[in-house]
Amino acid sequence: MPFRQFRGKALAATIFQRLCACRSITSSLATRAKKMPDRPALINEDEFTEVFLKGSGPGGQKINKTSSAVQLRHLPTGIVLKVQETRSRAQNRKIAREKLALRVEQLQKGEESRLAVLKATKTKRKASATKKSHRKYRLLSQVKEEGVDNPPPEIAEA
């Protein structure tokens, strides 16, 4: 019995060594090159007005008779923001204040703001996915033109 346990450990060690030889193991921190900007600080209550409105959309009678939607107007910039993401007034107030802080930061910092960086990374990811898709279908069409019945696995999985 002890021989089998040792043999299993030796086999596992050999498999691990082969995997390490094939793959490069990296941490997620090393691959992330650009750190996201911090979330902006919330805005003072003196700088905006807050109004509670009746919501719209799905929800029937409940949404028609409760004033859970929040409208914020930033006085210095004139930005108006309406939030109705949840049924709770308190949660909508919190979300509205966070969104207003992001909008004001975008107005002040421009391309260095958190919203701008998020939008740029989202656009970059979408472009990368589109490029990968085009590459895959171009390779598949080349394989069909050549008349190969079984495409290589890297093309079939791409």
BALOBA-1460 file (C-alpha; in Angstrom, 3 decimals):
// residues 158
<rec num="1" residu="m" x="0.000" y="0.000" z="0.000"/>
<rec num="2" residu="p" x="2.729" y="2.566" z="0.798"/>
<rec num="3" residu="f" x="4.315" y="1.884" z="-2.588"/>
<rec num="4" residu="r" x="1.102" y="2.870" z="-4.380"/>
<rec num="5" residu="q" x="0.857" y="6.123" z="-2.439"/>
<rec num="6" residu="f" x="4.445" y="6.973" z="-3.284"/>
<rec num="7" residu="r" x="3.914" y="6.015" z="-6.908"/>
<rec num="8" residu="g" x="0.836" y="8.274" z="-7.094"/>
<rec num="9" residu="k" x="2.770" y="11.212" z="-5.625"/>
<rec num="10" residu="a" x="5.634" y="10.646" z="-8.027"/>
<rec num="11" residu="l" x="3.210" y="10.498" z="-10.936"/>
<rec num="12" residu="a" x="1.505" y="13.706" z="-9.785"/>
<rec num="13" residu="a" x="4.882" y="15.434" z="-9.474"/>
<rec num="14" residu="t" x="5.846" y="14.341" z="-12.989"/>
<rec num="15" residu="i" x="2.557" y="15.636" z="-14.413"/>
<rec num="16" residu="f" x="3.021" y="18.941" z="-12.591"/>
<rec num="17" residu="q" x="6.558" y="19.311" z="-13.980"/>
<rec num="18" residu="r" x="5.305" y="18.688" z="-17.509"/>
<rec num="19" residu="l" x="2.537" y="21.249" z="-17.085"/>
<rec num="20" residu="c" x="5.010" y="23.812" z="-15.788"/>
<rec num="21" residu="a" x="7.273" y="23.177" z="-18.742"/>
<rec num="22" residu="c" x="4.400" y="23.773" z="-21.177"/>
<rec num="23" residu="r" x="2.613" y="26.677" z="-19.546"/>
<rec num="24" residu="s" x="3.892" y="29.890" z="-18.178"/>
<rec num="25" residu="i" x="2.300" y="30.606" z="-14.828"/>
<rec num="26" residu="t" x="1.625" y="34.284" z="-14.211"/>
<rec num="27" residu="s" x="-0.277" y="36.154" z="-11.593"/>
<rec num="28" residu="s" x="-3.180" y="38.374" z="-12.526"/>
<rec num="29" residu="l" x="-1.426" y="41.392" z="-11.029"/>
<rec num="30" residu="a" x="1.502" y="41.098" z="-13.418"/>
<rec num="31" residu="t" x="-0.732" y="41.016" z="-16.486"/>
<rec num="32" residu="r" x="-2.798" y="44.059" z="-15.514"/>
<rec num="33" residu="a" x="-0.844" y="47.008" z="-16.810"/>
<rec num="34" residu="k" x="-3.179" y="49.917" z="-16.128"/>
<rec num="35" residu="k" x="-4.797" y="50.593" z="-12.758"/>
<rec num="36" residu="m" x="-8.292" y="52.001" z="-12.783"/>
<rec num="37" residu="p" x="-8.693" y="55.517" z="-11.399"/>
<rec num="38" residu="d" x="-10.205" y="55.709" z="-7.927"/>
<rec num="39" residu="r" x="-13.887" y="56.427" z="-7.523"/>
<rec num="40" residu="p" x="-14.523" y="60.142" z="-7.057"/>
<rec num="41" residu="a" x="-15.517" y="61.515" z="-3.665"/>
<rec num="42" residu="l" x="-19.203" y="62.210" z="-3.151"/>
<rec num="43" residu="i" x="-20.388" y="65.769" z="-3.738"/>
<rec num="44" residu="n" x="-21.413" y="68.069" z="-0.869"/>
<rec num="45" residu="e" x="-25.167" y="68.348" z="-0.372"/>
<rec num="46" residu="d" x="-24.943" y="72.140" z="-0.721"/>
<rec num="47" residu="e" x="-23.975" y="71.779" z="-4.390"/>
<rec num="48" residu="f" x="-27.096" y="69.960" z="-5.624"/>
<rec num="49" residu="t" x="-30.853" y="69.855" z="-5.216"/>
<rec num="50" residu="e" x="-32.711" y="66.606" z="-4.716"/>
<rec num="51" residu="v" x="-36.284" y="65.899" z="-5.838"/>
<rec num="52" residu="f" x="-38.243" y="62.649" z="-5.513"/>
<rec num="53" residu="l" x="-40.412" y="61.769" z="-8.500"/>
<rec num="54" residu="k" x="-42.955" y="59.118" z="-9.319"/>
<rec num="55" residu="g" x="-41.393" y="56.390" z="-11.388"/>
<rec num="56" residu="s" x="-42.310" y="55.144" z="-14.819"/>
<rec num="57" residu="g" x="-42.145" y="51.858" z="-16.645"/>
<rec num="58" residu="p" x="-43.033" y="48.360" z="-15.431"/>
<rec num="59" residu="g" x="-44.311" y="47.903" z="-11.896"/>
<rec num="60" residu="g" x="-47.996" y="48.699" z="-12.217"/>
<rec num="61" residu="q" x="-49.884" y="50.514" z="-9.470"/>
<rec num="62" residu="k" x="-46.966" y="50.424" z="-7.020"/>
<rec num="63" residu="i" x="-44.622" y="52.340" z="-9.329"/>
<rec num="64" residu="n" x="-47.389" y="54.809" z="-10.177"/>
<rec num="65" residu="k" x="-48.132" y="55.821" z="-6.587"/>
<rec num="66" residu="t" x="-44.694" y="55.844" z="-4.889"/>
<rec num="67" residu="s" x="-42.089" y="58.561" z="-5.317"/>
<rec num="68" residu="s" x="-38.964" y="56.424" z="-5.308"/>
<rec num="69" residu="a" x="-37.206" y="57.911" z="-8.348"/>
<rec num="70" residu="v" x="-34.542" y="60.523" z="-7.542"/>
<rec num="71" residu="q" x="-33.641" y="63.581" z="-9.601"/>
<rec num="72" residu="l" x="-30.451" y="65.473" z="-8.762"/>
<rec num="73" residu="r" x="-29.519" y="68.855" z="-10.210"/>
<rec num="74" residu="h" x="-25.893" y="69.942" z="-9.761"/>
<rec num="75" residu="l" x="-26.073" y="73.693" z="-9.264"/>
<rec num="76" residu="p" x="-22.556" y="74.770" z="-10.406"/>
<rec num="77" residu="t" x="-22.601" y="72.771" z="-13.661"/>
<rec num="78" residu="g" x="-26.326" y="72.379" z="-14.353"/>
<rec num="79" residu="i" x="-26.127" y="68.591" z="-14.738"/>
<rec num="80" residu="v" x="-29.532" y="66.932" z="-14.199"/>
<rec num="81" residu="l" x="-29.637" y="63.227" z="-13.370"/>
<rec num="82" residu="k" x="-32.675" y="60.975" z="-12.827"/>
<rec num="83" residu="v" x="-32.238" y="57.531" z="-11.266"/>
<rec num="84" residu="q" x="-34.872" y="54.820" z="-10.910"/>
<rec num="85" residu="e" x="-32.877" y="51.591" z="-10.803"/>
<rec num="86" residu="t" x="-34.466" y="50.018" z="-7.719"/>
<rec num="87" residu="r" x="-37.764" y="50.172" z="-5.849"/>
<rec num="88" residu="s" x="-36.041" y="51.631" z="-2.796"/>
<rec num="89" residu="r" x="-35.741" y="55.402" z="-2.428"/>
<rec num="90" residu="a" x="-32.620" y="55.069" z="-0.241"/>
<rec num="91" residu="q" x="-30.808" y="52.888" z="-2.784"/>
<rec num="92" residu="n" x="-31.793" y="55.215" z="-5.623"/>
<rec num="93" residu="r" x="-30.437" y="58.205" z="-3.639"/>
<rec num="94" residu="k" x="-27.106" y="56.438" z="-3.130"/>
<rec num="95" residu="i" x="-26.832" y="55.410" z="-6.792"/>
<rec num="96" residu="a" x="-27.776" y="58.909" z="-7.960"/>
<rec num="97" residu="r" x="-25.086" y="60.554" z="-5.805"/>
<rec num="98" residu="e" x="-22.426" y="58.147" z="-7.091"/>
<rec num="99" residu="k" x="-23.457" y="58.755" z="-10.707"/>
<rec num="100" residu="l" x="-23.486" y="62.517" z="-10.201"/>
<rec num="101" residu="a" x="-19.967" y="62.388" z="-8.739"/>
<rec num="102" residu="l" x="-18.810" y="60.388" z="-11.788"/>
<rec num="103" residu="r" x="-20.403" y="62.877" z="-14.209"/>
<rec num="104" residu="v" x="-18.864" y="65.895" z="-12.475"/>
<rec num="105" residu="e" x="-15.468" y="64.168" z="-12.465"/>
<rec num="106" residu="q" x="-15.835" y="63.443" z="-16.182"/>
<rec num="107" residu="l" x="-16.586" y="67.100" z="-16.814"/>
<rec num="108" residu="q" x="-13.544" y="68.202" z="-14.795"/>
<rec num="109" residu="k" x="-10.923" y="65.602" z="-15.792"/>
<rec num="110" residu="g" x="-12.050" y="64.659" z="-19.296"/>
<rec num="111" residu="e" x="-10.159" y="61.663" z="-20.696"/>
<rec num="112" residu="e" x="-8.514" y="60.888" z="-17.348"/>
<rec num="113" residu="s" x="-11.823" y="60.382" z="-15.528"/>
<rec num="114" residu="r" x="-13.037" y="56.980" z="-14.402"/>
<rec num="115" residu="l" x="-15.963" y="56.966" z="-16.855"/>
<rec num="116" residu="a" x="-13.681" y="57.757" z="-19.796"/>
<rec num="117" residu="v" x="-11.214" y="55.014" z="-18.825"/>
<rec num="118" residu="l" x="-14.053" y="52.488" z="-18.412"/>
<rec num="119" residu="k" x="-15.468" y="53.429" z="-21.807"/>
<rec num="120" residu="a" x="-12.047" y="53.125" z="-23.464"/>
<rec num="121" residu="t" x="-11.373" y="49.678" z="-21.985"/>
<rec num="122" residu="k" x="-14.842" y="48.468" z="-22.980"/>
<rec num="123" residu="t" x="-14.296" y="49.712" z="-26.542"/>
<rec num="124" residu="k" x="-10.878" y="48.054" z="-26.667"/>
<rec num="125" residu="r" x="-12.275" y="44.715" z="-25.477"/>
<rec num="126" residu="k" x="-15.055" y="44.806" z="-28.038"/>
<rec num="127" residu="a" x="-12.604" y="45.615" z="-30.841"/>
<rec num="128" residu="s" x="-10.364" y="42.754" z="-29.723"/>
<rec num="129" residu="a" x="-13.284" y="40.299" z="-29.715"/>
<rec num="130" residu="t" x="-14.367" y="41.451" z="-33.180"/>
<rec num="131" residu="k" x="-10.818" y="41.074" z="-34.479"/>
<rec num="132" residu="k" x="-10.589" y="37.563" z="-33.028"/>
<rec num="133" residu="s" x="-13.904" y="36.609" z="-34.632"/>
<rec num="134" residu="h" x="-12.826" y="37.914" z="-38.051"/>
<rec num="135" residu="r" x="-9.536" y="36.028" z="-37.771"/>
<rec num="136" residu="k" x="-11.372" y="32.792" z="-36.913"/>
<rec num="137" residu="y" x="-13.779" y="32.972" z="-39.839"/>
<rec num="138" residu="r" x="-11.025" y="33.977" z="-42.257"/>
<rec num="139" residu="l" x="-9.021" y="30.879" z="-41.230"/>
<rec num="140" residu="l" x="-12.103" y="28.660" z="-41.505"/>
<rec num="141" residu="s" x="-12.832" y="29.927" z="-45.011"/>
<rec num="142" residu="q" x="-9.209" y="29.268" z="-46.018"/>
<rec num="143" residu="v" x="-9.478" y="25.719" z="-44.684"/>
<rec num="144" residu="k" x="-12.698" y="25.161" z="-46.666"/>
<rec num="145" residu="e" x="-11.081" y="26.473" z="-49.847"/>
<rec num="146" residu="e" x="-8.186" y="24.063" z="-49.414"/>
<rec num="147" residu="g" x="-10.628" y="21.179" z="-48.943"/>
<rec num="148" residu="v" x="-9.357" y="19.939" z="-45.578"/>
<rec num="149" residu="d" x="-11.946" y="17.730" z="-43.835"/>
<rec num="150" residu="n" x="-10.579" y="18.028" z="-40.284"/>
<rec num="151" residu="p" x="-9.298" y="21.517" z="-39.477"/>
<rec num="152" residu="p" x="-6.475" y="21.830" z="-36.956"/>
<rec num="153" residu="p" x="-7.702" y="22.078" z="-33.339"/>
<rec num="154" residu="e" x="-6.442" y="25.652" z="-32.867"/>
<rec num="155" residu="i" x="-8.678" y="26.785" z="-35.747"/>
<rec num="156" residu="a" x="-11.686" y="24.747" z="-34.646"/>
<rec num="157" residu="e" x="-11.454" y="26.047" z="-31.055"/>
<rec num="158" residu="a" x="-10.684" y="29.669" z="-31.932"/>
